[in-house]
């Protein structure tokens, strides 16, 4: 009986759609789209999703214009075309999405900034591995079609018009756009403004200033990290349930996911798990499943397994030319690897940074390097960040390093490496080529220290906004006596004089008292060292073990 009622409602909705869009031939439109988008399967399987999307857009965002209105609008206003995209979800369901062709959108539609921030990956990791109450529970929720739930356009705003033509030769329908839609430049910002206003003004959350996608309630200490339409929350189960109830009353949402020992959860492609190690509860965060799918999609799932992402630094010296298609493939793979290197895979950061130096003109060496990295990722697909759940006290360790002209086979620039660990877990790291050529090891270390100081300060400010008790001045370790001497200004006749203008802001920031303290660490104990140079396999594995043992030492 229930199935009959559902089918009856679907039939009524379909009838309404065809009354609103007279002459619509959904089956023919889907057939044409499948051919153009090279999709396999039966066309009738996509028709329900296709019609549901059209009706959904009309209900939420589009006002259908009569033929007479359409003629008048076309004579005096810009009408931007829309297109339908078909796809298959992971569970096999057929979906459709009607999007604006943003490249045709006129500039007068922009009424302000279209920049929409997303949370730093380091903020997501910090929320998971920071200290907290034993009652803290991690959970997440996804807002459905978030961009279509932002505020509608006001009556005083300039009218916007769009059109949709199902296929060549079909009737073209013209609509007035009632609010932002997918594909529109302003849509992400409109959603961000809508949800931020609701969180701050109606729910009473305090928004971070250094991390604008972080929200914390001053009374309940409930914390939220916003990543577009995904919420990662931390707090007691009771408080989180109340928040989700209020969220569902304001926005259309999917069911929340609660992290437990039995049930892991996924947040923006990262799998977060809760497990026991002895009598201690532990969190882990990895990207193994998503990484496996990526390597398979790029044709790299059968590479030889390796224990080092770049055991031979000479691999990039093979400058033989490759085809344009191969160059496009290289750029696509490198872009994907950056996502994983920023997410949880600090172990490939240097290798990805190094191979990225060839992005302008990828060559055969680029292909070989990517194959080596893929082989290492296949070998270590289960790699995760691991740390104690809800430690009582937060401990922060920050280190920086540089390799002076460490890659002479490619160029003479030095490499900067920074790593920051929270409670023994790496939560922030970087491996970047320095912007200028350093004349000495001390000069390259000073540049690295300046970056490290900036990263540590920002990390400290964000952690404070998270509610972590940060002890100032924060500490950073480096293995360069010259950089420490420069910071303390203990050698006024140093050979470094003339390399830097002491009046520049970044120099004064390094030397500022009470902000950051710099300490000496032996090179063999500098965790940032692996982010600055290529290691032979035995040394790479030893350094990885050292970072992982740092976490265990912090637990004990």
ZAMIDO-994858 format. One record per residue (C-alpha): residue number from 1; x, y, z. Coordinates in steps of 0.02 Angstrom, whole numbers, plus 50000, padded with zeros to 5 digits. Layout:
<recs>
pos, c1, c2, c3
NUM, X, Y, Z
...
</recs>
This chain:
<recs>
pos, c1, c2, c3
1, 50000, 50000, 50000
2, 50141, 50119, 50045
3, 50228, 50082, 49879
4, 50066, 50121, 49787
5, 50052, 50288, 49875
6, 50231, 50334, 49833
7, 50203, 50289, 49650
8, 50043, 50391, 49649
9, 50136, 50543, 49717
10, 50272, 50521, 49586
11, 50141, 50512, 49447
12, 50059, 50672, 49509
13, 50227, 50761, 49518
14, 50270, 50704, 49341
15, 50102, 50766, 49277
16, 50132, 50936, 49359
17, 50303, 50949, 49280
18, 50237, 50917, 49105
19, 50100, 51046, 49134
20, 50231, 51175, 49182
21, 50353, 51127, 49043
22, 50238, 51090, 48898
23, 50313, 50986, 48759
24, 50448, 50911, 48871
25, 50508, 50741, 48806
26, 50610, 50674, 48953
27, 50656, 50508, 48873
28, 50726, 50587, 48715
29, 50819, 50718, 48819
30, 50901, 50582, 48924
31, 50948, 50482, 48769
32, 51036, 50634, 48694
33, 51123, 50674, 48859
34, 51185, 50496, 48882
35, 51261, 50498, 48709
36, 51344, 50666, 48735
37, 51409, 50620, 48909
38, 51459, 50443, 48856
39, 51354, 50355, 48988
40, 51302, 50173, 48977
41, 51138, 50094, 49028
42, 50954, 50111, 48987
43, 50886, 50286, 48961
44, 50726, 50252, 49058
45, 50829, 50223, 49216
46, 50885, 50405, 49214
47, 50714, 50480, 49176
48, 50647, 50483, 49356
49, 50804, 50571, 49419
50, 50799, 50691, 49271
51, 50618, 50741, 49302
52, 50642, 50749, 49490
53, 50785, 50873, 49467
54, 50683, 50984, 49352
55, 50536, 50985, 49472
56, 50652, 51015, 49619
57, 50730, 51166, 49533
58, 50561, 51239, 49487
59, 50499, 51218, 49666
60, 50654, 51299, 49742
61, 50737, 51415, 49619
62, 50650, 51439, 49451
63, 50492, 51532, 49400
64, 50431, 51473, 49231
65, 50399, 51616, 49110
66, 50259, 51612, 48983
67, 50309, 51621, 48799
68, 50256, 51804, 48795
69, 50361, 51847, 48950
70, 50509, 51753, 48877
71, 50504, 51859, 48718
72, 50502, 52022, 48818
73, 50643, 51963, 48932
74, 50754, 51911, 48788
75, 50732, 52081, 48708
76, 50793, 52178, 48860
77, 50893, 52061, 48975
78, 51036, 51937, 48971
79, 50975, 51757, 48978
80, 51106, 51630, 49034
81, 51089, 51450, 48979
82, 51086, 51299, 49095
83, 51134, 51120, 49061
84, 51089, 50952, 49136
85, 51223, 50833, 49200
86, 51187, 50648, 49225
87, 51283, 50534, 49339
88, 51284, 50372, 49436
89, 51306, 50373, 49626
90, 51415, 50246, 49715
91, 51260, 50148, 49768
92, 51205, 50134, 49585
93, 51066, 50263, 49590
94, 51047, 50374, 49435
95, 51053, 50560, 49470
96, 51039, 50722, 49373
97, 51094, 50899, 49414
98, 51038, 51057, 49323
99, 51178, 51185, 49329
100, 51209, 51360, 49266
101, 51343, 51383, 49135
102, 51442, 51502, 49243
103, 51563, 51556, 49108
104, 51415, 51644, 49024
105, 51360, 51733, 49183
106, 51367, 51924, 49164
107, 51472, 52024, 49287
108, 51324, 52131, 49338
109, 51253, 51979, 49427
110, 51394, 51991, 49554
111, 51343, 52105, 49697
112, 51496, 52077, 49807
113, 51638, 51958, 49840
114, 51614, 51779, 49780
115, 51754, 51711, 49888
116, 51691, 51571, 49999
117, 51812, 51502, 50130
118, 51827, 51319, 50175
119, 51908, 51248, 50330
120, 52096, 51221, 50334
121, 52139, 51035, 50333
122, 52243, 51070, 50489
123, 52085, 51131, 50578
124, 51993, 50970, 50539
125, 52139, 50867, 50605
126, 52156, 50977, 50760
127, 51971, 50957, 50802
128, 51993, 50768, 50798
129, 52156, 50752, 50896
130, 52141, 50895, 51021
131, 52111, 50864, 51206
132, 51935, 50864, 51275
133, 51807, 50788, 51390
134, 51779, 50601, 51399
135, 51599, 50633, 51348
136, 51652, 50716, 51183
137, 51584, 50628, 51030
138, 51633, 50660, 50850
139, 51492, 50667, 50725
140, 51453, 50738, 50553
141, 51306, 50788, 50448
142, 51281, 50836, 50266
143, 51158, 50971, 50210
144, 51067, 50914, 50053
145, 51080, 51024, 49898
146, 51151, 51162, 50009
147, 51170, 51292, 49872
148, 50983, 51283, 49838
149, 50946, 51320, 50022
150, 51034, 51488, 50032
151, 50931, 51645, 50046
152, 50823, 51695, 49896
153, 50856, 51856, 49800
154, 50773, 52009, 49874
155, 50640, 52111, 49784
156, 50761, 52256, 49759
157, 50895, 52151, 49673
158, 50918, 52149, 49484
159, 50811, 52010, 49405
160, 50911, 51864, 49334
161, 50850, 51753, 49194
162, 50905, 51580, 49135
163, 50853, 51457, 49002
164, 50857, 51270, 48975
165, 50849, 51180, 48808
166, 50839, 50990, 48832
167, 50919, 50951, 48663
168, 50946, 51026, 48491
169, 50779, 51055, 48407
170, 50681, 51049, 48570
171, 50584, 51195, 48644
172, 50689, 51313, 48751
173, 50614, 51359, 48919
174, 50650, 51526, 49002
175, 50645, 51554, 49190
176, 50670, 51692, 49316
177, 50806, 51642, 49439
178, 50739, 51659, 49616
179, 50903, 51618, 49706
180, 51080, 51550, 49680
181, 51101, 51383, 49591
182, 51243, 51262, 49561
183, 51369, 51324, 49434
184, 51341, 51506, 49479
185, 51493, 51605, 49538
186, 51403, 51677, 49688
187, 51321, 51513, 49746
188, 51458, 51454, 49867
189, 51470, 51625, 49949
190, 51281, 51639, 49963
191, 51271, 51471, 50052
192, 51416, 51516, 50167
193, 51334, 51681, 50213
194, 51167, 51597, 50245
195, 51233, 51460, 50358
196, 51355, 51576, 50449
197, 51217, 51700, 50487
198, 51107, 51560, 50555
199, 51246, 51488, 50664
200, 51299, 51655, 50738
201, 51139, 51755, 50751
202, 51009, 51621, 50784
203, 51109, 51482, 50868
204, 51229, 51591, 50967
205, 51393, 51516, 50904
206, 51553, 51618, 50901
207, 51642, 51618, 50734
208, 51831, 51606, 50723
209, 51923, 51753, 50648
210, 52082, 51662, 50599
211, 51979, 51512, 50545
212, 51812, 51579, 50480
213, 51743, 51403, 50457
214, 51761, 51363, 50643
215, 51616, 51392, 50762
216, 51610, 51362, 50950
217, 51465, 51387, 51069
218, 51520, 51491, 51219
219, 51406, 51398, 51341
220, 51405, 51216, 51284
221, 51580, 51219, 51205
222, 51504, 51127, 51057
223, 51626, 51144, 50911
224, 51587, 51143, 50725
225, 51704, 51142, 50575
226, 51613, 51188, 50415
227, 51676, 51120, 50250
228, 51554, 51188, 50120
229, 51396, 51086, 50157
230, 51478, 50961, 50276
231, 51479, 50989, 50465
232, 51606, 50903, 50578
233, 51550, 50922, 50759
234, 51627, 50885, 50927
235, 51537, 50891, 51093
236, 51425, 50788, 51205
237, 51297, 50676, 51122
238, 51154, 50772, 51201
239, 51213, 50942, 51140
240, 51252, 50876, 50966
241, 51079, 50797, 50951
242, 50997, 50963, 50997
243, 51102, 51052, 50866
244, 51056, 50927, 50730
245, 50872, 50946, 50774
246, 50884, 51135, 50754
247, 50984, 51115, 50592
248, 50853, 50998, 50518
249, 50716, 51123, 50560
250, 50806, 51258, 50460
251, 50887, 51158, 50319
252, 50852, 50995, 50229
253, 50986, 50875, 50293
254, 51037, 50694, 50283
255, 51044, 50590, 50442
256, 51195, 50626, 50554
257, 51336, 50501, 50571
258, 51403, 50463, 50745
259, 51580, 50399, 50771
260, 51595, 50244, 50881
261, 51706, 50091, 50895
262, 51579, 49995, 50792
263, 51542, 50132, 50666
264, 51678, 50235, 50579
265, 51629, 50390, 50483
266, 51687, 50481, 50328
267, 51712, 50669, 50317
268, 51762, 50748, 50151
269, 51846, 50588, 50091
270, 51938, 50555, 50255
271, 51891, 50399, 50353
272, 51889, 50432, 50541
273, 51887, 50282, 50659
274, 51880, 50253, 50846
275, 51969, 50098, 50913
276, 52054, 50031, 51068
277, 52240, 50005, 51095
278, 52257, 49912, 51258
279, 52143, 50008, 51375
280, 52161, 50172, 51280
281, 52035, 50240, 51155
282, 52118, 50301, 50996
283, 52068, 50402, 50843
284, 52132, 50366, 50668
285, 52111, 50467, 50510
286, 52153, 50401, 50337
287, 52111, 50414, 50153
288, 52144, 50235, 50099
289, 51977, 50198, 50016
290, 51970, 50362, 49922
291, 52152, 50346, 49873
292, 52125, 50172, 49802
293, 51982, 50235, 49694
294, 52089, 50381, 49633
295, 52236, 50270, 49583
296, 52119, 50151, 49493
297, 52035, 50294, 49399
298, 52206, 50359, 49342
299, 52266, 50189, 49284
300, 52396, 50173, 49423
301, 52323, 50028, 49524
302, 52442, 49898, 49451
303, 52608, 49987, 49484
304, 52752, 49897, 49566
305, 52743, 49910, 49756
306, 52876, 50021, 49832
307, 52935, 50071, 50006
308, 52988, 50248, 49962
309, 52890, 50378, 49863
310, 53048, 50440, 49778
311, 53197, 50327, 49811
312, 53294, 50392, 49659
313, 53301, 50581, 49643
314, 53374, 50566, 49467
315, 53207, 50504, 49400
316, 53156, 50681, 49354
317, 53311, 50709, 49247
318, 53231, 50611, 49104
319, 53172, 50760, 49000
320, 53109, 50661, 48850
321, 52951, 50740, 48779
322, 52779, 50660, 48799
323, 52614, 50689, 48710
324, 52490, 50825, 48758
325, 52369, 50693, 48822
326, 52504, 50623, 48936
327, 52546, 50798, 48997
328, 52362, 50828, 49038
329, 52359, 50661, 49130
330, 52514, 50710, 49230
331, 52437, 50875, 49285
332, 52276, 50788, 49337
333, 52370, 50658, 49440
334, 52480, 50788, 49523
335, 52326, 50889, 49569
336, 52248, 50736, 49650
337, 52408, 50693, 49744
338, 52412, 50868, 49817
339, 52241, 50833, 49893
340, 52305, 50677, 49981
341, 52469, 50761, 50032
342, 52367, 50900, 50115
343, 52244, 50779, 50193
344, 52336, 50642, 50289
345, 52487, 50591, 50183
346, 52628, 50702, 50246
347, 52745, 50560, 50194
348, 52725, 50605, 50009
349, 52732, 50794, 50031
350, 52912, 50814, 49975
351, 52894, 50695, 49827
352, 52736, 50783, 49768
353, 52816, 50954, 49790
354, 52966, 50898, 49689
355, 52868, 50822, 49545
356, 52759, 50978, 49541
357, 52911, 51076, 49481
358, 52880, 50998, 49310
359, 52698, 51052, 49295
360, 52734, 51183, 49162
361, 52806, 51054, 49044
362, 52783, 50874, 49107
363, 52902, 50748, 49030
364, 52945, 50564, 49040
365, 53031, 50592, 49207
366, 52866, 50660, 49274
367, 52775, 50502, 49221
368, 52907, 50390, 49301
369, 52903, 50491, 49462
370, 52713, 50479, 49472
371, 52723, 50292, 49445
372, 52847, 50278, 49589
373, 52735, 50381, 49705
374, 52585, 50274, 49655
375, 52682, 50115, 49694
376, 52723, 50181, 49867
377, 52542, 50232, 49899
378, 52481, 50060, 49847
379, 52605, 49983, 49970
380, 52550, 50099, 50112
381, 52365, 50122, 50068
382, 52313, 50087, 50249
383, 52422, 50226, 50319
384, 52329, 50333, 50447
385, 52359, 50474, 50569
386, 52335, 50400, 50742
387, 52319, 50480, 50913
388, 52240, 50464, 51083
389, 52056, 50510, 51099
390, 52022, 50660, 51211
391, 52189, 50680, 51302
392, 52180, 50785, 51461
393, 52322, 50905, 51415
394, 52367, 50971, 51242
395, 52549, 50965, 51189
396, 52616, 51056, 51036
397, 52781, 51020, 50948
398, 52836, 51124, 50797
399, 52993, 51100, 50693
400, 53061, 51178, 50534
401, 53205, 51139, 50417
402, 53280, 51183, 50249
403, 53391, 51097, 50123
404, 53512, 51220, 50043
405, 53513, 51190, 49855
406, 53465, 51011, 49892
407, 53398, 50978, 49717
408, 53535, 51039, 49601
409, 53479, 50915, 49468
410, 53327, 51027, 49436
411, 53370, 51200, 49502
412, 53465, 51291, 49639
413, 53317, 51337, 49750
414, 53312, 51272, 49927
415, 53165, 51177, 50004
416, 53068, 51228, 50161
417, 52990, 51100, 50277
418, 52878, 51133, 50428
419, 52784, 51008, 50537
420, 52673, 51042, 50688
421, 52613, 50899, 50798
422, 52467, 50910, 50918
423, 52470, 50776, 51054
424, 52598, 50680, 50952
425, 52498, 50683, 50788
426, 52552, 50786, 50638
427, 52410, 50911, 50609
428, 52500, 51037, 50499
429, 52645, 51017, 50378
430, 52716, 51094, 50221
431, 52852, 51056, 50094
432, 52882, 51203, 49976
433, 53015, 51265, 49859
434, 53085, 51431, 49922
435, 53044, 51583, 49814
436, 53224, 51645, 49799
437, 53396, 51567, 49782
438, 53491, 51564, 49947
439, 53677, 51599, 49948
440, 53714, 51494, 50102
441, 53636, 51358, 50212
442, 53606, 51486, 50349
443, 53508, 51597, 50229
444, 53396, 51453, 50175
445, 53367, 51404, 50357
446, 53318, 51584, 50399
447, 53189, 51583, 50260
448, 53123, 51417, 50326
449, 53117, 51486, 50503
450, 53017, 51637, 50443
451, 52888, 51520, 50366
452, 52888, 51411, 50521
453, 52859, 51561, 50635
454, 52710, 51615, 50529
455, 52637, 51439, 50530
456, 52660, 51417, 50717
457, 52579, 51583, 50757
458, 52429, 51547, 50646
459, 52415, 51373, 50718
460, 52419, 51445, 50894
461, 52282, 51571, 50855
462, 52169, 51440, 50776
463, 52197, 51320, 50921
464, 52148, 51458, 51041
465, 51988, 51483, 50942
466, 51960, 51294, 50959
467, 51972, 51313, 51147
468, 52148, 51241, 51168
469, 52250, 51320, 51308
470, 52401, 51380, 51207
471, 52553, 51431, 51308
472, 52641, 51585, 51240
473, 52773, 51611, 51182
474, 52754, 51457, 51074
475, 52909, 51356, 51034
476, 52985, 51301, 50870
477, 53138, 51192, 50847
478, 53263, 51202, 50706
479, 53436, 51125, 50679
480, 53523, 51284, 50619
481, 53632, 51382, 50738
482, 53643, 51521, 50608
483, 53454, 51542, 50602
484, 53443, 51548, 50791
485, 53584, 51676, 50796
486, 53491, 51781, 50668
487, 53333, 51773, 50771
488, 53423, 51825, 50931
489, 53536, 51950, 50838
490, 53688, 51885, 50930
491, 53809, 51908, 50785
492, 53799, 52087, 50718
493, 53943, 52063, 50596
494, 53874, 51902, 50524
495, 53903, 51862, 50339
496, 53714, 51857, 50324
497, 53716, 52047, 50329
498, 53664, 52111, 50159
499, 53555, 51961, 50120
500, 53403, 52029, 50211
501, 53332, 52201, 50241
502, 53313, 52208, 50430
503, 53172, 52335, 50407
504, 53057, 52207, 50324
505, 52907, 52149, 50425
506, 52948, 51964, 50419
507, 53121, 51996, 50492
508, 53045, 52093, 50636
509, 52916, 51955, 50663
510, 53055, 51827, 50685
511, 53146, 51937, 50809
512, 52990, 51992, 50906
513, 53006, 51951, 51091
514, 52868, 51856, 51179
515, 52791, 51784, 51021
516, 52896, 51634, 50971
517, 53045, 51549, 51053
518, 53169, 51457, 50942
519, 53266, 51308, 51008
520, 53404, 51199, 50936
521, 53368, 51019, 50891
522, 53491, 50893, 50822
523, 53470, 50856, 50638
524, 53440, 50672, 50676
525, 53289, 50722, 50783
526, 53217, 50857, 50668
527, 53051, 50786, 50609
528, 53039, 50919, 50472
529, 53196, 50853, 50388
530, 53099, 50725, 50284
531, 52999, 50868, 50207
532, 53153, 50949, 50131
533, 53252, 50814, 50045
534, 53250, 50645, 49960
535, 53296, 50499, 50074
536, 53363, 50327, 50035
537, 53234, 50198, 50085
538, 53316, 50144, 50248
539, 53326, 50323, 50311
540, 53150, 50365, 50250
541, 53077, 50218, 50347
542, 53175, 50266, 50502
543, 53111, 50445, 50496
544, 52932, 50387, 50472
545, 52952, 50274, 50623
546, 53021, 50420, 50722
547, 52868, 50528, 50686
548, 52750, 50386, 50732
549, 52845, 50350, 50892
550, 52833, 50534, 50936
551, 52646, 50506, 50947
552, 52667, 50355, 51060
553, 52787, 50448, 51173
554, 52660, 50589, 51191
555, 52527, 50461, 51238
556, 52635, 50390, 51375
</recs>
